[in-house]
């Protein structure tokens, strides 16, 4: 019956894969393979993450590279009404949170406050929900289940109704930075914070959140993001099917550009 119902709904409301436009699949197995990879460090990809204070930026882990199917799907989830993709992305960031190396890095620090990069009020109204807040809550829940004490706190807010989605790197760096909510200032003092975002690009937004949190007395332990933008010329691992039934073999793309040529659109 569920299969028949899905077919009937597909006739009335045709659905296509958000990653590759395959008909009758909201998120096909081949595109989903891009999220089924080990968690990887990605802070080196974001040049503006470094505060130039002589200290290394905190570790940031991602579930995927923000390219091809993942880029298209995340954009559809955030700005094209594809809320149905949420469970797949929640599963991806939770897989990062439960990764053995990630848990080892985050353990032994007491309770972690898991804070999402704040969405502008305008973007929240437009979407009807806050996608980053969904990811942050999922990360906190999974860490806690895996023995790393964690609590989701909405500690940051945007002081101005701005949205960074359409901004370039210079505009992102120059925008009004986020601030710690007044009611949460006492909560973050002396706290270890894990910052969560959907996409890490230049690192400017992440860095501004770090300044706000550390200025309020917290310590940024690290970050988890759904996806991160590769550095120019970076060698990427991309999945390809070993057989019609599976995507468990990986090949190396020569560069971001060659990946784009082999995966048009």
Buried (B, 14 or more C-beta within 10 A) or exposed (E): EEEEEEEEEBEEEEBBBBBBEBEEBBBBBBBBBBBBBEBBBBBBBBEBBBEEEEEEBBBBBBBBBBBBBBBBBBBBBBBEEBBEBBEBBBBBBBBBBBBEEBBEBBBEBEEBBBBBBBBBBEBBEEBEEBBBBBBBBBBBBBBBEBEBBBBBBBBBBBEEEBBBEEBEEEEBBEBEBBBBBEEBBEBBEEBBBBBBBBBBBBBBBBBBBBBBBBEBEBBBBBBBBBBBBBEEEBEBBBBEEEEEEEBEEEEEBEBBEBBEEEBEE
